[in-house]
Amino acid sequence: MCAALKINYSEEILKLKKSKNALILAHYYQRPEIQEIADHVGDSLALSKFAAAAKEDMIVFAGVKFMAETAKILNPGKKVLLPDLNAGCSLVDSCTPQAFAAFKKEHPDHLAVTYINCSTEIKAQSDIICTSSNAVKIIESLPKNQKVLFAPDRNLGKYLMEETGRELLLWDGACVVHEAFSFNKIIALYAQYPKSKIVAHPESDTSILDVAHFVGSTAAMIDYIKKSYACEFLIATEAGILHQLAKEVPNKKLIPVPTQEDNSCACSECAYMKINTLEKIYTCMLHESPEISISTDLIEKAVQPLNRMLSLSL
């Protein structure tokens, strides 16, 4: 009986990338081996820019569905693939198009600023999109007398109100990963590492942000840690960030903050992000499926608030 032939998925993916003229984009929260074969690794804002500027025939998005949809909206002439359509997002699930439309209808005098972690249908109903990298800048760009509703992340919304001094009407949604960090555990860790700096993503609960030395997007956290004179860091975001960080700052101690429920490992992982594997990327490139498909009408509506975001992010 012949033994099954073992496939080197990394090598085969790189061959397919060349033969199919494909661009591979990966979020910081993807598995390390996926980050290693990507053309670009970044946060939502950076990946949006890479997708919009892509010249290749095909974009393979190693991330979650709303990210691949964003790539298709920004570059509709390209074939956009997502390795697994089940790669969702709790923030997307928290804000349905019907409920959001009703929310907007109740507040017709409010401008709708929407976090990029939402579906295409929500983007199409929005006035402007933001990411955690540019949200403060976008809110501050709006006239002070303009009423604003913000969806779907209430924690990011609270952070924006604190940073900008603006009153925002908040949708009641949250990221299950970032909201799960334990305040008590982070304080206990800080007692162990009193010289450390606490860095946190603004999707985290206010109690975590209040004790953080730095709050920012994934890319901003990496930049802060690279430039900081500190040698130890407590990191309150998805554990996938540690792969790039370890390469950028090999001599610094990186300590992931545990979650409330976490008794098995000292990290916090997004199950949706970790759905993607090298095998799934290989298979989707080989068969050019699953492909992201969005109607022309919906793209035309959704691209407008995205372009407003990008114009403010130059």
C-alpha positions in Angstrom: 0.0 0.0 0.0 1.5 3.3 -1.1 1.9 6.1 1.5 0.0 9.3 0.9 2.1 12.0 -0.7 2.7 14.9 1.8 2.1 18.3 0.2 4.3 21.2 1.1 1.5 23.7 1.1 3.7 26.8 1.5 5.7 25.8 -1.6 2.6 25.0 -3.6 0.9 28.2 -2.7 3.9 30.2 -3.8 3.8 28.4 -7.2 0.1 29.1 -7.6 0.6 32.7 -6.7 3.1 33.1 -9.5 1.1 31.1 -12.1 -2.2 32.8 -11.3 -0.8 36.2 -10.8 -2.2 36.4 -7.3 -1.7 38.7 -4.3 -1.9 37.2 -0.8 -3.0 39.5 2.0 -3.0 38.4 5.6 -4.1 40.0 8.8 -1.9 40.2 11.8 -4.2 37.7 13.6 -3.6 34.9 11.1 -1.6 31.8 11.9 2.2 32.4 11.8 2.7 30.1 8.8 0.1 32.0 6.8 1.7 35.3 7.7 5.0 33.9 6.4 3.6 33.2 2.8 1.7 36.5 2.5 2.8 39.4 0.3 1.6 41.8 2.9 0.7 41.4 6.5 -1.2 44.3 8.1 -4.2 45.7 10.0 -7.5 46.5 8.4 -6.5 50.0 7.1 -3.2 48.8 5.6 -4.8 45.8 4.0 -7.6 48.0 2.5 -5.0 50.2 0.9 -3.1 47.2 -0.5 -6.4 45.7 -1.9 -7.3 49.0 -3.5 -4.0 49.3 -5.2 -3.6 45.7 -6.3 -2.5 45.1 -9.9 -2.6 41.3 -9.8 -5.5 39.4 -11.3 -6.5 37.7 -8.0 -6.5 38.7 -4.4 -6.4 36.0 -1.8 -7.5 37.3 1.5 -6.3 35.4 4.6 -8.6 37.2 7.1 -12.3 37.2 7.8 -15.2 37.7 5.4 -15.8 41.4 5.9 -12.1 42.0 5.0 -12.4 40.1 1.8 -15.7 41.9 1.0 -13.9 45.2 1.5 -11.2 44.2 -0.9 -13.8 43.3 -3.5 -15.6 46.7 -3.0 -12.4 48.6 -3.4 -11.2 46.7 -6.4 -14.3 45.1 -8.0 -12.5 44.1 -11.2 -10.4 41.6 -9.3 -11.2 38.0 -8.4 -11.2 38.0 -4.6 -10.9 34.7 -2.8 -11.5 33.8 0.9 -10.1 30.4 2.1 -13.2 29.7 4.3 -16.5 31.5 4.1 -17.1 30.6 7.7 -14.5 33.1 8.8 -16.9 35.6 10.3 -16.8 38.3 13.0 -18.8 38.8 16.2 -19.1 42.5 15.4 -20.6 41.8 12.0 -23.1 39.4 13.7 -24.1 42.0 16.2 -25.3 44.5 13.6 -27.8 43.3 11.0 -28.8 45.4 8.0 -32.4 45.5 9.1 -31.7 46.6 12.7 -29.1 49.2 11.6 -31.6 50.7 9.1 -34.2 51.0 11.8 -31.5 52.6 14.1 -30.7 55.1 11.5 -34.3 55.9 10.8 -34.8 56.7 14.5 -32.0 59.2 14.3 -32.2 60.9 10.9 -30.1 63.9 12.0 -27.1 61.7 12.8 -24.2 61.0 10.5 -23.4 57.2 10.4 -19.8 56.5 11.1 -19.2 52.8 10.9 -16.3 50.7 12.0 -14.9 48.6 9.1 -15.8 45.4 11.0 -19.2 45.3 9.5 -20.9 43.7 6.5 -21.1 45.2 3.0 -24.8 45.9 3.6 -24.0 48.0 6.7 -21.2 49.8 4.8 -23.7 50.7 2.0 -25.9 52.4 4.7 -23.0 54.3 6.2 -21.8 57.9 5.6 -18.1 57.1 6.3 -16.1 54.0 7.4 -13.2 54.0 9.9 -10.7 51.6 11.3 -9.1 51.6 14.7 -6.1 53.3 13.0 -7.9 56.4 11.7 -11.1 56.5 13.8 -10.0 59.5 16.0 -8.9 61.4 12.9 -12.2 60.8 11.2 -14.3 61.8 14.1 -12.3 65.0 14.6 -12.7 65.8 10.9 -16.5 66.2 11.3 -18.1 69.5 12.1 -18.5 69.9 15.9 -22.2 70.5 15.6 -22.8 67.4 13.6 -24.6 64.6 15.5 -22.9 61.2 15.0 -24.0 57.6 15.5 -21.2 55.0 15.7 -21.5 51.3 15.1 -21.0 48.5 15.8 -18.3 48.5 18.5 -19.4 50.2 21.7 -15.9 49.9 23.3 -14.2 51.6 20.4 -17.0 54.2 20.5 -16.4 54.9 24.2 -12.7 55.3 23.5 -13.5 57.8 20.7 -15.7 59.9 22.9 -12.9 60.0 25.5 -10.2 60.9 22.9 -12.2 63.5 20.9 -14.6 64.9 23.5 -17.5 64.3 21.1 -20.8 62.8 22.1 -21.5 59.7 20.0 -24.7 57.6 19.8 -23.4 54.1 20.2 -24.6 50.8 18.7 -24.4 48.0 21.4 -21.9 45.6 19.8 -18.6 44.2 20.9 -15.7 42.0 19.8 -15.9 38.7 21.8 -12.1 38.5 21.8 -11.2 41.9 23.0 -14.0 42.2 25.5 -12.9 38.9 27.1 -9.7 40.3 28.7 -9.6 40.0 32.4 -8.9 43.2 34.4 -7.9 41.2 37.5 -5.5 39.0 35.5 -3.9 42.0 33.8 -3.4 43.7 37.2 -1.9 40.5 38.6 0.5 40.2 35.6 1.5 43.8 36.1 2.4 43.1 39.7 4.7 40.3 38.3 6.2 42.6 35.7 6.1 46.1 37.3 8.5 47.6 34.7 6.3 46.4 31.8 4.1 48.6 29.6 0.5 47.6 29.0 -0.6 48.0 25.4 -4.3 47.5 24.4 -6.5 47.6 21.4 -9.4 50.1 21.7 -12.0 47.4 21.2 -11.1 46.3 24.7 -13.3 47.2 27.7 -12.9 50.6 29.3 -11.4 49.1 32.4 -8.5 47.6 30.4 -8.0 50.9 28.5 -7.9 52.9 31.7 -4.8 51.0 32.9 -3.0 50.7 29.6 0.1 52.8 28.9 -0.7 52.8 25.2 -4.0 52.2 23.3 -4.0 51.8 19.5 -4.6 49.8 16.5 -2.7 46.6 15.8 -0.2 48.4 13.6 0.1 51.2 16.1 0.8 48.8 19.0 3.6 47.2 17.0 5.1 50.6 16.2 4.9 51.7 19.9 6.6 48.5 21.1 9.4 48.8 18.5 10.1 52.4 19.5 9.7 52.0 23.2 12.7 51.9 25.6 10.8 49.4 27.7 11.8 45.7 27.6 8.6 44.0 28.7 5.1 44.4 27.4 1.7 43.1 28.5 -0.3 42.8 25.2 -4.1 43.0 25.3 -5.1 42.0 21.8 -5.4 38.9 19.7 -2.3 36.6 20.1 -1.6 36.5 16.4 0.2 39.9 16.7 3.0 38.1 18.6 4.4 36.5 15.5 5.3 39.8 13.7 6.3 41.4 17.0 8.7 38.6 17.9 10.5 39.2 14.6 10.5 43.0 15.0 11.7 43.0 18.6 13.4 39.7 19.4 15.1 41.0 22.5 11.9 42.3 24.2 9.7 40.2 26.4 6.1 39.9 25.0 3.5 38.7 27.5 -0.1 38.1 26.1 -2.9 39.1 28.5 -5.2 36.2 29.3 -9.0 36.3 29.1 -11.6 35.7 31.8 -12.3 32.2 30.7 -8.7 31.3 29.8 -7.4 28.6 32.1 -5.5 26.6 29.5 -3.1 29.0 27.9 -1.9 32.6 28.4 -3.3 34.0 25.2 -6.4 35.2 23.5 -7.3 34.0 20.0 -10.0 34.8 17.5 -11.6 31.5 16.4 -12.8 33.1 13.2 -9.3 34.2 12.3 -7.8 30.8 13.0 -10.3 29.0 10.7 -7.9 29.7 7.8 -5.1 27.2 7.2 -2.4 26.8 4.6 -4.3 23.8 3.2 -7.4 25.9 2.7 -5.4 28.7 1.1 -3.9 26.2 -1.3 -7.3 24.6 -2.1 -9.0 27.9 -2.7 -6.2 29.1 -5.0 -6.2 25.8 -6.9 -9.9 25.9 -7.6 -10.4 29.7 -7.4 -13.1 29.2 -4.8 -14.8 30.4 -2.6 -15.0 33.7 -4.5 -16.5 36.8 -3.0 -19.4 38.0 -5.1 -21.2 41.3 -4.5 -23.8 43.0 -6.7 -22.7 46.1 -8.6 -25.4 48.1 -7.0 -24.2 47.2 -3.5 -20.6 47.9 -4.4 -21.5 51.3 -5.7 -23.2 52.2 -2.4 -20.5 50.7 -0.1 -17.5 52.1 -1.9 -18.5 55.7 -1.3 -18.0 55.7 2.6 -14.9 53.6 2.1 -13.4 56.1 -0.3 -14.2 58.9 2.1 -12.2 57.0 4.7 -9.2 56.4 2.4 -9.2 60.1 1.4 -8.8 61.0 5.1 -6.1 58.4 5.6 -3.5 59.6 3.1 
